Amino acid sequence: MITIKNKADCSGCFACAAICPKKCVQSCQDEEGFAYPLVDESECIRCGMCIGLCDNPVVGRKTHEIVSYSATAKSDDVRLASSSGGIFSIISKYIFYKHGVVYGAAMDENATVEHVRVTDEAGLTKLRRSKYVQSRMGDIYNLVEDDLKNERWVLFSGSPCHIGGLKNFLSARGQSDEFLLCLDLICNGVPPQNAFRKYLNDLGFIGNVDEVNFRDKTNGWQNFSMRIRQGNRTYIRNFRRDSYGMAVLADIMQRPSCYCCKYTHLNYASDLTLADFWGIDKVVPTINADLGVSLVLTHSAKGEQAINASKPFMELVQVQVEDAVRGNSKVVDGHMAPHVNRNVFLAQLHEKNFQHLAVKYIKGGYIRWLLGFVKRRASRIIRRV
C-alpha cells in the first residue's frame, strides 16, 4: 500500500490511482492546495500494484544522442495561437495524419486544468499555450493504455513527471509503448489549482471565465502578458508585473517535489522536449522571433522521426545543445531553490489578497513597491517632456 512519508517524493502524477484495481486511491488536497494520494484502507487488497510508481525514474536506456533545434511553424497563425513557435501543433498534426490521438492539458471555464484526449485538429485549440497550474490526470493513463492496445498512435504531452508516471504505469501493466510518442516541456514547477482560482477571485473574476492566456503576445513573444477575459471585461498585464506571474517566476508557490526534481540535467523520459528558445537572437541572429521560437530537443529515434516528418511545416535550424539550453539553465542544469517566503505565502493565501501577498513577500514590501512605482511614473513623464 502506498504511503507518502515525504511530500517532496510525490510529484502528483497519480499513476498509483490509475493502476489500482479497486480504485481505492483517492486525491486528497493538503493545506497548501496540492493533491496527494490517499488510500482507503478498507478497500485496499494489498496487491502492491501502486508500490514503486512514485519513483518516477529517469529512463536510463538511452540509445539516442540528444539533438537540438530552433523551430517555428511556417504558419504565422499557428505561431500566434501558441506560446512559443507552434511546434506542438505541428507534431500533433503528424499524429493525426497517422490516425492517432493527442493528450494534453486543457483549461475549462472554471479555470480548472486537466488532461484531456482530442482526436482532430479542432480540439487542439484547448491544448495549445502554457498553463502555469498543475494539471489533474483523472483516468487519462487508462485511456492511453486502451489506445495503445488498439495499436493507435498516441501523442502524450505533459510535464516530465507526468511522462515518468505514464511510463511507469504502462511498464507495470506490461503495455508496449511502440505507438506512443511522449512530449514534455522544460518545466519551472507547478503551482496548485486553488492558488490560481484565488488570484482570479481577488482580481474580481468570480465564476466562469471566457479566456485565460498566460502568454499573450500582443506586445511580442519576449514581452508576453497575462490576459483574462470575462464578458465585456478584459484584464491584461505584463507577466513579470502581474502578481501571479511574479509568484510563478519567484518560485514561491511550486509543489515541494519541484524543488528536488529528478528531471534535470537533460534526464528526460520523453521522446521530445519543447521550450521557449530564449536567447535565440544570439544563436540564430537571422531568425524572426517576434511571434515566438521553440527550442526542440529529441531524445529518441522516434522523436527524431517525428521532427523529420514534420519538416515541411517548420523552419528548422539545428544548433548545439549547449547553445539551446543556455537560456533555460535554471531548470535544465540544476534544482531551483524555494523562495524564502514560500511557506508563509501559501499559508496566508487562504485569507489574504493575492496581490497584497505578492507585493509583500516578492517585491519586498509596500515601501519598495511604492518607490518603484514613483520611479516608473517619473521616467514616463521625463520621456514625454
C-alpha positions in Angstrom: 0.0 0.0 0.0 1.4 3.4 -1.0 2.2 5.9 1.8 3.7 9.4 1.3 6.2 10.0 4.1 7.9 12.9 2.5 5.8 15.2 0.3 8.8 16.1 -1.8 8.8 12.5 -3.0 5.4 12.8 -4.7 5.1 14.7 -7.9 1.3 14.3 -8.1 1.4 12.1 -11.3 -1.3 9.8 -9.8 -0.1 6.8 -11.6 -0.8 4.9 -8.4 -4.5 5.9 -8.6 -4.8 4.8 -12.2 -3.3 1.4 -11.6 -5.3 0.5 -8.5 -7.7 -2.4 -9.4 -10.1 -1.4 -6.6 -10.0 2.3 -7.3 -9.3 2.9 -3.6 -6.5 5.6 -4.1 -8.2 8.9 -4.0 -7.0 12.5 -4.4 -6.6 14.4 -1.1 -5.7 18.1 -1.0 -3.3 19.3 1.6 -3.3 22.7 3.4 -1.2 24.3 0.5 -3.7 23.1 -2.1 -1.6 20.3 -3.6 -3.2 16.9 -4.3 -1.7 13.8 -2.8 -2.9 10.1 -3.0 -4.8 8.8 0.0 -5.6 5.1 0.2 -9.0 3.9 1.5 -7.6 1.1 3.7 -11.0 -0.6 4.0 -11.0 -1.2 0.2 -7.3 -1.9 -0.3 -6.4 -5.6 -1.1 -2.7 -5.1 -0.6 -1.9 -6.1 -4.2 1.2 -3.9 -4.3 0.5 -2.5 -7.8 0.9 1.1 -6.6 4.3 0.4 -4.8 7.2 1.9 -6.7 5.3 4.0 -9.1 6.2 7.1 -7.1 9.8 6.7 -8.1 9.2 8.5 -11.4 12.5 7.2 -12.5 14.6 8.7 -15.2 14.6 6.3 -18.1 18.2 5.0 -18.3 18.2 3.0 -21.6 19.0 6.0 -23.8 20.5 5.0 -27.2 19.9 8.3 -29.0 22.2 11.3 -28.6 20.2 14.5 -27.9 19.8 16.6 -31.0 18.6 20.3 -30.6 16.9 22.7 -32.9 15.4 26.1 -33.1 12.0 25.7 -34.7 9.0 27.7 -35.8 5.8 26.8 -37.6 5.7 28.2 -41.1 2.2 29.4 -40.5 2.1 32.7 -38.6 -1.4 31.9 -37.4 -0.2 28.8 -35.7 2.7 30.7 -34.1 0.4 33.4 -32.9 -2.0 30.9 -31.4 0.8 29.2 -29.5 3.0 30.2 -26.5 6.3 29.7 -28.4 6.9 28.6 -32.0 3.8 26.4 -32.6 5.7 23.1 -32.8 3.3 21.2 -30.5 0.5 21.9 -33.1 2.8 20.6 -35.9 3.7 17.4 -34.1 0.0 16.9 -33.2 -0.9 17.1 -36.9 1.7 14.5 -37.7 0.0 12.1 -35.2 -3.4 12.9 -36.6 -2.1 12.0 -40.1 -1.2 8.6 -38.6 -4.8 8.4 -37.4 -3.7 8.9 -33.8 -4.9 10.9 -30.8 -3.4 13.6 -28.7 -3.4 14.1 -24.9 -2.6 17.3 -23.2 -3.6 19.9 -20.6 -6.7 22.0 -21.1 -8.3 24.7 -19.0 -12.1 24.7 -18.6 -14.5 27.7 -18.0 -13.9 27.4 -14.2 -10.1 27.8 -14.8 -9.5 24.1 -13.8 -6.6 22.5 -15.6 -6.9 18.8 -16.5 -5.6 16.4 -19.2 -8.0 15.6 -22.0 -8.0 13.5 -25.2 -8.5 15.1 -28.6 -9.0 13.3 -31.9 -8.7 16.1 -34.5 -7.2 19.5 -35.2 -10.2 21.4 -34.0 -9.6 20.0 -30.5 -6.0 21.4 -30.4 -7.2 24.8 -29.6 -7.7 23.9 -25.9 -4.4 22.1 -25.7 -2.2 25.0 -27.0 -0.5 27.5 -24.8 1.2 27.2 -21.5 -0.9 26.7 -18.3 1.0 27.6 -15.2 -1.1 25.3 -13.0 -0.7 21.6 -12.2 -2.9 19.5 -14.4 -5.3 16.9 -13.0 -4.8 13.5 -14.7 -8.1 11.8 -13.9 -8.4 8.5 -15.8 -6.1 9.6 -18.6 -3.5 6.8 -18.2 -6.1 4.1 -18.7 -7.4 5.9 -21.8 -3.8 6.0 -23.2 -3.4 2.3 -22.5 -6.6 1.5 -24.3 -5.5 3.4 -27.4 -2.1 1.6 -27.4 -3.8 -1.7 -27.0 -5.7 -0.9 -30.2 -2.4 0.0 -31.9 -3.4 3.6 -32.3 -0.7 6.3 -32.3 -0.7 8.5 -29.2 1.0 11.8 -28.6 1.1 12.4 -24.8 2.2 15.9 -23.7 2.8 17.0 -20.2 5.4 17.8 -17.6 8.4 15.5 -17.2 6.9 13.9 -14.1 3.7 13.2 -16.0 5.7 11.4 -18.6 7.5 9.4 -15.9 4.2 8.5 -14.3 2.7 7.3 -17.6 5.7 5.2 -18.5 5.8 3.6 -15.0 2.1 2.9 -15.3 2.5 1.3 -18.8 5.5 -0.7 -17.7 3.7 -2.1 -14.6 0.8 -3.1 -16.9 3.1 -4.8 -19.4 1.8 -2.5 -22.1 4.1 -1.8 -25.1 4.9 1.8 -25.9 5.6 1.1 -29.6 2.9 3.5 -30.7 3.5 6.2 -28.0 5.2 9.5 -28.6 5.9 11.4 -25.4 6.5 15.2 -25.5 7.4 17.1 -22.3 8.2 20.7 -21.5 11.2 22.3 -19.8 9.2 22.9 -16.6 9.5 25.7 -14.0 7.5 23.8 -11.4 3.7 23.7 -10.8 1.6 25.8 -8.6 -1.6 24.4 -7.0 -5.0 24.9 -8.7 -6.5 26.7 -5.8 -3.8 29.4 -5.9 -4.8 30.4 -9.4 -8.5 30.4 -8.6 -7.8 32.7 -5.6 -5.8 35.0 -7.9 -8.7 35.2 -10.3 -11.2 35.8 -7.5 -9.1 38.6 -6.0 -9.0 40.3 -9.4 -12.8 40.2 -9.4 -13.2 37.3 -11.8 -15.8 35.3 -9.9 -17.3 32.2 -11.5 -16.6 31.1 -15.1 -14.1 33.0 -17.3 -14.2 33.1 -21.1 -10.4 33.2 -21.7 -7.2 32.8 -19.8 -3.9 33.3 -21.7 -0.8 33.2 -19.6 1.3 34.0 -22.7 -0.5 36.7 -24.6 1.7 38.0 -27.5 0.1 41.4 -28.1 3.3 43.1 -27.1 5.5 40.4 -28.5 6.7 36.9 -27.6 9.6 38.2 -25.4 7.3 40.7 -23.6 4.3 38.4 -23.0 1.4 39.3 -20.8 -1.3 37.6 -18.7 -4.7 38.1 -20.4 -8.1 37.2 -18.8 -11.5 37.9 -20.4 -14.9 37.6 -18.8 -17.8 39.0 -20.7 -17.0 42.6 -21.6 -14.1 42.9 -19.1 -10.5 42.1 -20.2 -7.5 42.2 -17.9 -4.1 42.4 -19.5 -0.8 43.0 -17.7 2.9 42.2 -18.4 3.6 38.7 -16.9 6.6 40.0 -14.9 4.4 42.7 -13.3 1.3 40.6 -12.9 1.0 39.2 -9.3 0.5 35.6 -10.5 3.4 35.9 -13.0 5.6 37.3 -10.2 4.8 34.4 -8.0 5.5 31.8 -10.7 8.8 33.4 -11.6 9.8 33.8 -8.0 9.4 30.0 -7.2 7.2 30.9 -4.3 4.3 28.5 -4.7 5.6 25.4 -6.6 5.0 21.8 -5.4 7.6 20.5 -2.9 8.8 17.9 -5.4 9.6 20.6 -7.9 12.4 21.9 -5.7 14.2 18.5 -5.9 13.0 17.5 -9.4 14.6 14.3 -10.8 14.3 15.6 -14.4 17.2 18.0 -14.5 20.5 17.8 -16.4 18.6 16.8 -19.6 17.5 13.5 -18.0 14.1 13.3 -19.6 11.9 10.2 -20.1 10.3 11.7 -23.2 10.9 11.4 -26.9 10.7 15.2 -27.5 11.2 18.2 -25.2 9.8 21.6 -26.1 10.5 25.0 -24.6 10.9 28.7 -25.4 14.2 29.4 -27.2 15.3 32.3 -25.0 18.4 33.9 -26.3 17.7 32.8 -29.9 19.0 36.2 -31.2 22.5 35.3 -30.1 22.4 31.7 -31.6 20.4 32.3 -34.8 20.5 36.1 -35.4 18.7 35.9 -38.7 15.5 34.4 -37.3 12.3 36.5 -37.0 11.4 35.9 -33.3 8.5 38.3 -33.0 5.9 35.6 -32.9 7.8 33.1 -30.8 10.6 30.5 -31.3 10.6 26.9 -29.9 13.5 25.0 -28.6 13.2 21.3 -29.6 15.3 18.5 -28.1 15.0 15.0 -29.5 15.8 12.1 -27.1 14.9 9.1 -29.2 14.8 7.8 -32.8 11.0 8.1 -32.5 11.3 11.7 -31.6 13.7 12.5 -34.4 11.5 10.7 -36.9 8.5 12.9 -35.9 10.6 16.1 -36.4 11.9 14.9 -39.8 8.4 14.0 -40.9 7.2 17.5 -39.9 9.9 19.5 -41.6 7.8 20.7 -44.5 5.7 22.7 -42.0 8.5 24.1 -39.9 11.5 26.4 -40.2 14.1 24.3 -38.5 17.8 25.0 -37.6 20.0 22.5 -35.8 22.0 24.1 -33.1 24.5 22.9 -30.4 22.8 21.6 -27.3 24.8 23.9 -25.1 23.5 26.9 -27.0 20.0 25.6 -27.0 19.7 25.2 -23.2 21.6 28.2 -22.1 18.5 30.3 -21.8 16.8 27.6 -19.7 19.7 26.8 -17.4 17.7 27.4 -14.2 15.7 24.2 -14.8 17.9 22.2 -17.1 21.2 22.5 -15.2 20.2 22.3 -11.6 17.5 22.4 -9.0 15.7 25.6 -8.1 15.5 26.7 -4.5 12.2 27.6 -2.9 11.6 31.3 -2.2 12.5 32.2 1.4 8.9 33.3 2.0 7.2 30.3 0.3 5.6 28.7 3.3 4.2 31.9 4.7 2.9 33.0 1.3 1.0 29.8 0.8 -0.2 29.7 4.5 -1.7 33.2 4.2 -3.1 32.8 0.7 -6.5 31.5 2.1 -7.2 34.7 3.9 -5.1 37.5 2.4 -5.4 39.1 -1.1 -3.1 37.5 -3.7 -1.9 40.9 -5.0 -1.2 42.0 -1.4 0.9 38.9 -0.7 2.8 39.3 -4.0 3.8 42.8 -3.1 4.7 42.0 0.5 6.7 38.8 0.0 8.0 39.0 -3.5 8.5 42.7 -4.2 10.0 43.4 -0.8 7.1 45.3 0.8 4.9 48.3 0.0 7.6 51.0 0.5 9.9 49.3 -2.0 6.9 48.8 -4.4 5.8 52.4 -4.0 9.3 53.7 -4.7 9.4 51.6 -7.8 6.0 52.9 -8.9 7.0 56.5 -8.4 10.3 55.9 -10.3 8.4 54.4 -13.3 5.9 57.2 -13.4 8.6 59.8 -13.2 10.6 58.2 -16.1 7.4 58.3 -18.2 6.9 62.0 -17.5 10.5 62.7 -18.4 10.2 60.9 -21.7 7.1 62.9 -22.6 8.8 66.1 -21.8 
